[in-house]
Amino acid sequence: MPPYYLVCFLFVDLLGYKNLGQFEKASWSVPIGYNGTAYLLEHRKFGMGLFATDKESQEIVKKISKAVKVAQPYFEWVANQAAKLANLNVINHSLRLHERYLFLTNEYKEKIQEAKSRKDEKIHTVYSSNSWGIERPYYRLKKEAEG
């Protein structure tokens, strides 16, 4: 099966299937029909699954995998729209990721502070008798902080 979040986006967001919500060990549950038979797609504690009582489940899994590949441009569009609007919702369950975030936030704050403290500074460089340049560290540091 493709990653659970792509299957959820495919069926709930793109195709409009109903998400039955969370249950004790399931984060989402979507009922689907195929050839007159009801199936249940669920993301449970131990992974994604298609729950059925017949042999068509393998065929359905193959079709879902193909559909996720075809829908890839839609997923990229959704991600780009969310990023443009600062509409991302990320739940952090990783101490290492959080520590990296804190490190980068601290680096940003230090660069911005250094940029502010050097706002009026100018560095004059003479390249030759006819050529010289002026650098203002403020702009470089601000760009580094925001880049």
C-alpha positions in Angstrom: 0.0 0.0 0.0 1.1 3.6 -0.6 1.8 5.8 2.4 -1.3 6.2 4.6 -1.4 10.0 4.3 -1.6 9.8 0.4 -4.3 7.2 0.6 -6.3 9.5 3.0 -5.8 12.6 0.7 -6.8 10.6 -2.3 -10.1 9.2 -0.9 -11.2 12.0 1.5 -9.8 15.2 -0.1 -9.7 14.4 -3.8 -12.5 11.9 -4.3 -14.8 13.0 -1.5 -15.2 9.8 0.4 -16.4 10.1 4.0 -13.9 9.7 6.8 -15.6 7.9 9.7 -13.1 9.5 12.1 -10.8 8.2 14.8 -11.4 5.1 16.9 -9.5 3.5 19.7 -6.6 2.2 17.5 -7.5 3.9 14.2 -6.6 7.4 13.2 -9.0 7.4 10.3 -11.4 5.0 8.6 -12.9 5.3 5.2 -15.5 2.8 3.8 -15.4 2.1 0.1 -17.3 -0.1 -2.3 -15.9 -2.2 -5.1 -17.9 -4.5 -7.4 -20.8 -4.4 -5.0 -18.8 -5.3 -1.9 -18.0 -3.0 1.1 -14.4 -2.6 2.2 -12.8 -0.6 4.9 -9.6 1.4 4.5 -8.0 2.3 7.8 -4.8 3.7 9.2 -4.4 1.8 12.5 -1.7 1.8 15.2 0.4 -0.7 13.2 -0.1 0.7 9.7 -2.4 1.1 6.8 -4.8 -1.7 5.9 -7.6 -2.7 3.6 -10.1 -4.9 5.4 -12.3 -7.3 3.5 -13.5 -10.9 3.5 -12.8 -11.8 -0.1 -10.0 -12.2 -2.6 -10.5 -8.9 -4.4 -8.5 -7.0 -1.8 -5.2 -7.5 -3.7 -6.8 -6.0 -6.9 -8.1 -3.0 -4.9 -4.6 -2.5 -3.3 -3.1 -2.4 -6.8 -5.7 0.1 -8.0 -5.2 2.3 -5.0 -1.4 2.3 -5.6 -1.9 3.3 -9.2 -4.4 6.0 -8.2 -2.0 7.5 -5.7 0.7 7.7 -8.5 -1.8 9.4 -10.9 -2.9 11.8 -8.1 0.7 12.9 -7.3 0.4 16.3 -9.0 -2.7 17.0 -6.8 -0.7 16.1 -3.7 2.1 18.5 -4.7 -0.4 21.2 -5.5 -2.0 20.8 -2.0 1.4 21.0 -0.3 2.4 24.1 -2.3 -0.8 25.9 -1.5 -0.5 25.1 2.2 3.1 26.3 2.2 2.2 29.5 0.4 -0.5 30.3 2.9 1.5 29.2 5.9 -1.3 26.7 6.5 0.9 23.8 7.5 -0.1 21.8 10.5 2.8 19.6 11.7 2.6 17.7 15.0 6.1 17.0 16.3 6.7 13.7 18.0 10.4 13.7 17.5 12.8 15.2 20.1 15.6 15.2 17.6 13.5 17.2 15.1 12.5 19.6 17.8 16.1 20.1 18.9 17.0 20.8 15.3 14.2 23.4 15.1 15.4 25.1 18.3 19.0 25.1 16.9 17.9 26.7 13.6 15.7 29.2 15.4 18.6 30.2 17.7 20.9 30.6 14.7 18.3 32.8 13.0 18.0 35.1 16.1 21.7 35.4 16.4 22.2 36.4 12.7 19.4 38.9 12.9 20.8 40.4 16.1 24.3 40.6 14.5 22.7 42.2 11.4 21.0 44.8 13.6 24.2 45.6 15.5 26.1 46.2 12.2 23.3 48.1 10.4 25.3 51.3 10.0 28.7 49.6 9.3 30.3 50.0 5.9 33.4 48.1 4.7 35.4 50.0 2.1 37.6 47.8 -0.1 40.1 49.2 -2.6 40.7 46.8 -5.6 43.0 49.1 -7.6 43.6 52.9 -8.0 40.5 53.1 -10.2 38.3 50.5 -8.5 36.8 50.2 -5.0 33.7 48.8 -3.4 31.5 49.3 -0.3 29.9 46.4 1.5 27.2 46.7 4.1 27.3 43.5 6.3 23.7 44.2 7.4 22.2 43.1 4.1 24.3 39.9 3.8 23.6 38.8 7.4 19.9 39.5 7.0 19.8 37.5 3.8 21.7 34.6 5.5 19.3 34.6 8.4 16.2 34.5 6.1 17.6 32.1 3.5 
